[in-house]
Amino acid sequence: MKWWESVKQALENLGGKANLKDIYDEVRRVRVMHGDTTPPSLEEVVRKELEYNSSDSSNWRGTRDQFFSVLGIGNGMWGLRDHIAETPLASDINELQKGSESQSKEQTIYRIIRDTVMTRKIKALHDFECQICGATITLPDGKSYAEAHHIIPIGSPHNGPDIPSNIIVVCPNHHAMLDFGCVMLDINALCGSSSHTIAAASVRYHNSVIFSASAQKPLRAKDG
């Protein structure tokens, strides 16, 4: 078994994502099971294979793109690229292109659902489970669905940072509740991963600005 195949098999065995220590241990187990070598340099080889086969890395060889760095190169979390497939589109997304009556009706955008490579990686890290309630949505094809929420909204006037520590994974219900400032956040109660740290400053901002403001005036979604 080639080294990159050993790393891929190890990540599949680990559920599609893992920290480097667990990857090293599982690669070692996989290679022993297949009768392959496990040299003292195994950890260095694994790191090279992850980067050689990931377009996230400046060391990518430009052929196979099997792996992704969950929170950026150097953070020690890696996953299988096919675990961050494009988020599916809702059935009514092309309604205006079908010549329906709704084309002549006024429409108002009242919430924004953002989907980027970074948010897809974070959702994969959390197995597409809401960090508030633990729920996920299972789609007809068996894949899971969740949304990413910027705790400090990145739109004006909040201009929050588009970084992992300002993002939590949520179900659609809790995403709407956060956008409208219906609920406070308790950083200690959030389900999470040791590899994904939520910024306390972001939580404080939500509670003091988004939640508090909504309690004093009619609800209007914040751009999160």
Residue frames relative to the residue before (quaternion, step in Angstrom):
aa qw qx qy qz dx dy dz
M 1.0000 0.0000 0.0000 0.0000 0.00 0.00 0.00
K 0.4349 -0.6923 0.5090 0.2694 3.56 -0.88 0.97
W 0.6571 -0.5426 0.3483 0.3905 3.56 -1.19 0.55
W 0.6682 0.4936 -0.3236 0.4530 3.60 0.86 -0.87
E 0.6239 0.5291 -0.3354 0.4672 3.58 1.12 -0.62
S 0.6202 0.5328 -0.3373 0.4666 3.57 1.08 -0.71
V 0.6589 0.5012 -0.3069 0.4695 3.58 0.98 -0.88
K 0.6440 0.5170 -0.3223 0.4627 3.58 0.97 -0.84
Q 0.6613 0.5012 -0.3081 0.4654 3.59 0.90 -0.89
A 0.6309 0.5390 -0.3285 0.4511 3.56 1.00 -0.83
L 0.6799 0.4786 -0.2929 0.4721 3.59 0.90 -0.90
E 0.6105 0.5269 -0.3552 0.4728 3.59 1.03 -0.66
N 0.6600 0.5081 -0.3052 0.4616 3.59 0.96 -0.85
L 0.7125 0.4484 -0.2357 0.4855 3.57 1.16 -0.69
G 0.6411 -0.5700 0.3178 0.4039 3.58 1.23 0.29
G 0.6969 -0.5085 0.2728 0.4258 3.57 1.21 0.35
K 0.7898 0.0696 -0.0493 0.6074 3.58 1.24 -0.23
A 0.1378 0.7888 -0.5888 0.1099 3.57 -1.11 0.60
N 0.5158 -0.5936 0.4956 0.3686 3.54 -1.29 0.22
L 0.7064 -0.5041 0.2946 0.4001 3.54 -1.23 0.49
K 0.6297 0.5481 -0.3526 0.4229 3.60 0.91 -0.81
D 0.6846 0.4690 -0.2881 0.4779 3.57 0.90 -0.92
I 0.6198 0.5336 -0.3478 0.4585 3.59 1.08 -0.69
Y 0.6238 0.5355 -0.3412 0.4558 3.59 0.94 -0.86
D 0.6918 0.4927 -0.2864 0.4434 3.58 0.78 -1.04
E 0.6971 0.4712 -0.2830 0.4604 3.57 0.94 -0.89
V 0.6037 0.5321 -0.3589 0.4728 3.61 1.07 -0.66
R 0.6335 0.5274 -0.3286 0.4612 3.58 0.96 -0.86
R 0.6705 0.4940 -0.3018 0.4640 3.59 0.92 -0.91
V 0.6495 0.5255 -0.3148 0.4505 3.58 0.96 -0.89
R 0.6974 0.4779 -0.2832 0.4528 3.57 0.87 -0.92
V 0.6131 0.5238 -0.3479 0.4782 3.59 1.05 -0.66
M 0.6512 0.5320 -0.3096 0.4440 3.56 0.96 -0.91
H 0.7374 0.3883 -0.2194 0.5072 3.59 1.09 -0.72
G 0.5218 -0.6656 0.4018 0.3511 3.59 1.25 0.11
D 0.4604 0.6824 -0.4435 0.3544 3.59 1.19 0.50
T 0.6350 -0.5576 0.3803 0.3760 3.57 -1.23 0.39
T 0.1048 -0.7586 0.6396 0.0666 3.57 -1.25 0.59
P 0.0730 -0.8511 0.5196 0.0181 3.59 0.44 1.23
P 0.6739 -0.4866 0.3631 0.4211 3.60 -1.26 0.29
S 0.6788 0.4903 -0.2822 0.4682 3.58 1.17 -0.59
L 0.2574 0.8195 -0.4887 0.1528 3.62 1.25 0.22
E 0.6752 0.5059 -0.3169 0.4333 3.61 0.81 -0.91
E 0.6480 0.5066 -0.3137 0.4744 3.58 1.00 -0.81
V 0.6428 0.5220 -0.3181 0.4617 3.58 0.99 -0.83
V 0.6473 0.5215 -0.3216 0.4535 3.58 0.94 -0.87
R 0.6504 0.5117 -0.3222 0.4598 3.58 0.91 -0.88
K 0.6493 0.5136 -0.3163 0.4632 3.58 0.97 -0.85
E 0.6635 0.5072 -0.3098 0.4545 3.59 0.92 -0.89
L 0.6164 0.5397 -0.3439 0.4587 3.59 1.02 -0.73
E 0.7259 0.4333 -0.2443 0.4751 3.58 0.87 -0.96
Y 0.6271 0.5405 -0.3390 0.4468 3.60 1.02 -0.75
N 0.7774 0.3186 -0.1443 0.5228 3.57 1.11 -0.70
S 0.6347 0.4781 -0.3442 0.5002 3.56 1.10 0.76
S 0.3849 -0.7295 0.5191 0.2239 3.58 -0.77 1.04
D 0.5223 0.6206 -0.4191 0.4081 3.60 1.26 -0.06
S 0.7120 0.4662 -0.2355 0.4693 3.56 1.18 -0.57
S 0.5101 -0.6299 0.4934 0.3156 3.55 -1.16 0.66
N 0.6527 0.5097 -0.3029 0.4716 3.59 1.30 -0.27
W 0.3376 0.7646 -0.4884 0.2506 3.59 1.29 0.14
R 0.3981 -0.7371 0.5018 0.2150 3.57 -0.90 0.95
G 0.5019 -0.7035 0.3954 0.3112 3.60 1.26 -0.10
T 0.6186 0.5214 -0.3615 0.4635 3.58 1.22 0.24
R 0.8068 0.1206 -0.0514 0.5761 3.59 0.04 -1.25
D 0.0997 -0.7676 0.6304 0.0592 3.56 -1.09 0.77
Q 0.0642 0.8739 -0.4727 0.0934 3.52 0.66 1.22
F 0.8136 0.2856 -0.0931 0.4978 3.58 0.97 -0.86
F 0.1310 -0.7708 0.6126 0.1161 3.55 -1.26 0.36
S 0.4206 -0.6683 0.5536 0.2646 3.52 -1.19 0.65
V 0.4372 -0.7552 0.4179 0.2530 3.58 -0.37 1.26
L 0.8287 0.1127 -0.0229 0.5477 3.58 0.77 -1.01
G 0.7307 -0.3874 0.2261 0.5147 3.56 1.19 0.49
I 0.6057 -0.5678 0.4151 0.3720 3.57 -1.11 0.72
G 0.7648 0.3453 -0.2718 0.4712 3.55 -0.92 0.96
N 0.6374 0.5415 -0.3342 0.4345 3.59 1.25 -0.20
G 0.5089 -0.7288 0.3700 0.2701 3.58 1.28 0.09
M 0.6482 0.4625 -0.3403 0.5001 3.62 1.20 0.32
W 0.0108 -0.8068 0.5896 -0.0380 3.57 -0.81 1.05
G 0.0659 -0.8011 0.5943 0.0271 3.52 -1.19 0.57
L 0.5832 -0.5577 0.4549 0.3768 3.53 -1.36 0.09
R 0.5431 -0.6638 0.4119 0.3079 3.56 -0.80 1.03
D 0.6809 0.5078 -0.3156 0.4230 3.60 0.92 -0.79
H 0.5700 0.5752 -0.3921 0.4365 3.60 1.28 0.04
I 0.7149 0.3696 -0.2649 0.5311 3.61 1.24 0.00
A 0.0841 0.8176 -0.5580 0.1144 3.54 0.85 1.02
E 0.6762 -0.4893 0.3630 0.4141 3.55 -1.27 0.43
T 0.4912 -0.6408 0.5000 0.3132 3.55 -1.04 0.78
P 0.4609 -0.7054 0.4552 0.2876 3.64 -0.76 0.96
L 0.4477 -0.6793 0.5158 0.2684 3.53 -1.20 0.59
A 0.5192 -0.6304 0.4794 0.3213 3.56 -1.10 0.71
S 0.6466 -0.5770 0.3457 0.3597 3.57 -1.17 0.64
D 0.7397 0.4081 -0.2360 0.4801 3.62 1.11 -0.54
I 0.3495 0.7870 -0.4653 0.2046 3.59 1.26 0.18
N 0.7500 0.3721 -0.2081 0.5058 3.61 1.10 -0.64
E 0.2142 0.8324 -0.4921 0.1378 3.56 1.24 0.39
L 0.7068 0.4807 -0.2746 0.4404 3.58 0.88 -0.93
Q 0.6550 0.5115 -0.3192 0.4554 3.57 1.21 -0.30
K 0.6408 0.5581 -0.3093 0.4269 3.56 1.29 -0.11
G 0.5362 -0.6684 0.3948 0.3313 3.59 1.22 0.23
S 0.3523 0.7469 -0.4970 0.2666 3.58 1.12 0.56
E 0.6984 -0.4690 0.3385 0.4216 3.55 -1.30 0.25
S 0.5855 0.6202 -0.3745 0.3637 3.55 1.11 -0.64
Q 0.5106 0.6498 -0.4275 0.3665 3.60 1.20 -0.29
S 0.7337 0.4256 -0.2365 0.4739 3.58 1.05 -0.72
K 0.5995 0.5734 -0.3563 0.4300 3.56 1.28 -0.01
E 0.5290 -0.6109 0.4802 0.3412 3.55 -1.12 0.61
Q 0.0881 -0.7913 0.6039 0.0383 3.56 -0.97 0.83
T 0.1540 -0.7775 0.6063 0.0645 3.52 -1.12 0.78
I 0.2969 -0.7266 0.5909 0.1867 3.59 -0.90 0.93
Y 0.0563 -0.8430 0.5349 0.0012 3.57 -0.49 1.15
R 0.7740 0.1034 -0.1250 0.6121 3.58 1.25 -0.07
I 0.2388 -0.7574 0.5912 0.1408 3.56 -1.22 0.56
I 0.1338 -0.7669 0.6239 0.0678 3.58 -0.85 1.01
R 0.1521 -0.8179 0.5514 0.0624 3.59 -0.37 1.21
D 0.0326 -0.7828 0.6214 -0.0013 3.55 -1.10 0.75
T 0.0904 0.7937 -0.5892 0.1217 3.57 -0.45 1.24
V 0.6875 -0.4455 0.3534 0.4516 3.56 -1.27 0.17
M 0.6593 0.5176 -0.3188 0.4425 3.59 0.91 -0.89
T 0.6872 0.4654 -0.3062 0.4663 3.60 0.85 -0.88
R 0.6198 0.5324 -0.3559 0.4536 3.60 1.05 -0.63
K 0.6243 0.5295 -0.3371 0.4651 3.58 1.07 -0.71
I 0.6712 0.4925 -0.3020 0.4644 3.58 0.93 -0.89
K 0.6311 0.5213 -0.3363 0.4656 3.58 1.01 -0.74
A 0.6398 0.5130 -0.3214 0.4735 3.59 1.03 -0.78
L 0.6076 0.5676 -0.3430 0.4370 3.58 1.03 -0.78
H 0.7590 0.3525 -0.1833 0.5158 3.56 1.03 -0.83
D 0.4791 -0.6956 0.4174 0.3352 3.60 1.27 0.36
F 0.5758 -0.6261 0.3593 0.3838 3.58 1.12 0.72
E 0.4782 0.6529 -0.4455 0.3828 3.57 1.11 0.71
C 0.5292 -0.6406 0.4608 0.3119 3.56 -0.98 0.90
Q 0.3975 -0.7380 0.4976 0.2230 3.57 -0.82 1.00
I 0.6375 0.5067 -0.3352 0.4739 3.58 1.26 -0.13
C 0.8365 0.1486 -0.0513 0.5249 3.59 0.77 -1.02
G 0.4963 -0.6866 0.4137 0.3333 3.61 1.22 -0.20
A 0.5081 0.6708 -0.4151 0.3458 3.60 1.26 -0.04
T 0.0520 -0.7496 0.6564 0.0671 3.53 -1.32 0.40
I 0.3528 -0.7031 0.5690 0.2395 3.56 -1.26 0.36
T 0.2216 -0.7671 0.5889 0.1251 3.57 -0.83 1.01
L 0.3122 -0.7752 0.5293 0.1466 3.55 -0.65 1.18
P 0.7029 -0.4817 0.3115 0.4205 3.62 -1.21 0.36
D 0.7003 0.4526 -0.2819 0.4746 3.61 1.08 -0.63
G 0.6209 -0.5822 0.3291 0.4091 3.57 1.28 0.19
K 0.5633 0.5933 -0.3957 0.4172 3.59 1.23 -0.20
S 0.4385 -0.6960 0.5084 0.2545 3.56 -1.25 0.45
Y 0.1885 -0.7829 0.5863 0.0878 3.54 -1.20 0.62
A 0.1342 0.7406 -0.6526 0.0877 3.53 -1.11 0.83
E 0.3560 -0.7233 0.5480 0.2234 3.56 -1.29 0.13
A 0.3525 -0.7148 0.5628 0.2192 3.55 -1.26 0.44
H 0.1388 -0.8012 0.5806 0.0426 3.56 -0.88 0.98
H 0.3124 -0.7093 0.6002 0.1976 3.56 -0.96 0.94
I 0.4107 -0.7467 0.4657 0.2385 3.57 -0.47 1.20
I 0.6929 0.2114 -0.1738 0.6671 3.56 1.05 -0.81
P 0.4187 -0.7332 0.4616 0.2720 3.62 -0.38 1.14
I 0.4047 -0.7384 0.4843 0.2377 3.57 -0.92 0.87
G 0.5896 0.5667 -0.3752 0.4364 3.59 1.25 -0.16
S 0.6336 -0.5156 0.4138 0.4018 3.55 -1.31 0.26
P 0.6165 -0.1544 -0.7688 -0.0717 1.62 -2.08 1.40
H 0.4926 0.7040 -0.4116 0.3038 3.60 1.27 -0.03
N 0.0630 -0.8584 0.5050 0.0639 3.59 1.05 -0.85
G 0.1482 0.8193 -0.5331 0.1505 3.54 0.89 0.98
P 0.5795 -0.6055 0.4189 0.3495 3.60 -1.21 0.42
D 0.3489 -0.7163 0.5677 0.2072 3.57 -1.09 0.77
I 0.3818 0.7024 -0.4883 0.3499 3.55 0.52 1.27
P 0.6793 -0.5292 0.3139 0.3999 3.62 -1.12 0.57
S 0.6777 0.5132 -0.3143 0.4227 3.62 0.93 -0.80
N 0.6789 0.4374 -0.2877 0.5148 3.59 1.30 -0.16
I 0.6528 0.5006 -0.2935 0.4869 3.59 1.28 0.22
I 0.0259 -0.7595 0.6484 0.0455 3.54 -1.09 0.75
V 0.4270 -0.6764 0.5421 0.2573 3.54 -1.24 0.59
V 0.0351 0.8222 -0.5622 0.0820 3.56 -0.74 1.04
C 0.5203 -0.5756 0.5188 0.3588 3.53 -1.34 0.28
P 0.6754 -0.5014 0.3292 0.4289 3.65 -1.13 0.36
N 0.6288 0.5440 -0.3460 0.4347 3.62 0.99 -0.74
H 0.7191 0.4256 -0.2612 0.4832 3.57 0.79 -0.97
H 0.5704 0.5702 -0.3924 0.4423 3.60 1.13 -0.50
A 0.6697 0.4854 -0.2988 0.4760 3.58 0.91 -0.91
M 0.6507 0.5259 -0.3181 0.4459 3.59 0.95 -0.84
L 0.6585 0.4869 -0.3049 0.4861 3.59 1.05 -0.74
D 0.6338 0.5387 -0.3315 0.4452 3.58 0.96 -0.84
F 0.7463 0.3923 -0.2081 0.4958 3.56 0.98 -0.88
G 0.4758 -0.7009 0.4246 0.3194 3.60 1.28 0.04
C 0.3326 0.7795 -0.4752 0.2365 3.58 1.12 0.61
V 0.7972 0.2133 -0.0874 0.5579 3.58 1.13 -0.59
M 0.4173 -0.6535 0.5676 0.2766 3.51 -1.29 0.52
L 0.3579 -0.7049 0.5639 0.2389 3.55 -1.30 0.27
D 0.1485 -0.7465 0.6428 0.0869 3.55 -1.09 0.82
I 0.3683 -0.7747 0.4686 0.2110 3.57 -0.26 1.26
N 0.6715 0.5046 -0.2984 0.4532 3.59 1.09 -0.65
A 0.6854 0.4784 -0.2815 0.4712 3.58 1.22 -0.37
L 0.5157 0.6580 -0.4168 0.3570 3.60 1.25 -0.17
C 0.4077 -0.6616 0.5673 0.2726 3.55 -0.97 0.87
G 0.1259 0.8485 -0.5028 0.1070 3.56 -0.79 0.78
S 0.4423 -0.6326 0.5623 0.2967 3.46 -1.42 -0.24
S 0.5418 -0.6315 0.4451 0.3311 3.55 -1.03 0.76
S 0.6630 0.5082 -0.2981 0.4618 3.57 1.25 -0.38
H 0.7198 0.3629 -0.2291 0.5457 3.58 1.27 -0.13
T 0.0894 -0.8248 0.5583 0.0005 3.56 -0.19 1.30
I 0.2801 -0.7471 0.5825 0.1555 3.55 -0.90 0.99
A 0.4434 -0.7071 0.4857 0.2598 3.59 -0.85 0.97
A 0.4563 -0.6903 0.4950 0.2649 3.56 -0.79 1.05
A 0.6147 0.5609 -0.3456 0.4337 3.58 1.08 -0.72
S 0.6318 0.5271 -0.3341 0.4599 3.59 1.05 -0.72
V 0.6542 0.5085 -0.3070 0.4681 3.56 0.97 -0.88
R 0.6413 0.5174 -0.3261 0.4634 3.57 0.96 -0.82
Y 0.6345 0.5319 -0.3279 0.4549 3.58 1.00 -0.82
H 0.6479 0.5167 -0.3250 0.4556 3.58 0.89 -0.91
N 0.7102 0.4755 -0.2718 0.4423 3.57 0.80 -1.01
S 0.7516 0.4128 -0.2233 0.4635 3.58 0.94 -0.85
V 0.7608 0.3520 -0.1900 0.5111 3.59 1.13 -0.62
I 0.7481 0.3975 -0.2305 0.4788 3.60 0.61 -1.11
F 0.7200 0.4326 -0.2545 0.4793 3.57 0.74 -1.04
S 0.6874 0.4940 -0.2957 0.4426 3.59 0.78 -0.98
A 0.6581 0.5144 -0.3155 0.4503 3.60 0.95 -0.84
S 0.6716 0.5065 -0.3007 0.4495 3.56 0.97 -0.84
A 0.6233 0.5480 -0.3393 0.4427 3.57 1.13 -0.57
Q 0.7330 0.4368 -0.2255 0.4701 3.57 1.24 -0.42
K 0.7920 0.1828 -0.1133 0.5713 3.59 1.25 -0.11
P 0.6950 -0.4547 0.3235 0.4535 3.63 -1.21 0.29
L 0.5585 -0.6495 0.4126 0.3098 3.55 -1.07 0.82
R 0.1089 0.7437 -0.6544 0.0825 3.52 -1.07 0.89
A 0.4899 -0.7054 0.4208 0.2922 3.55 -0.64 1.08
K 0.3515 -0.6851 0.5953 0.2296 3.53 -1.10 0.80
D 0.5237 -0.6537 0.4454 0.3164 3.60 -1.05 0.69
G 0.2302 0.8064 -0.5123 0.1850 3.60 0.22 1.22
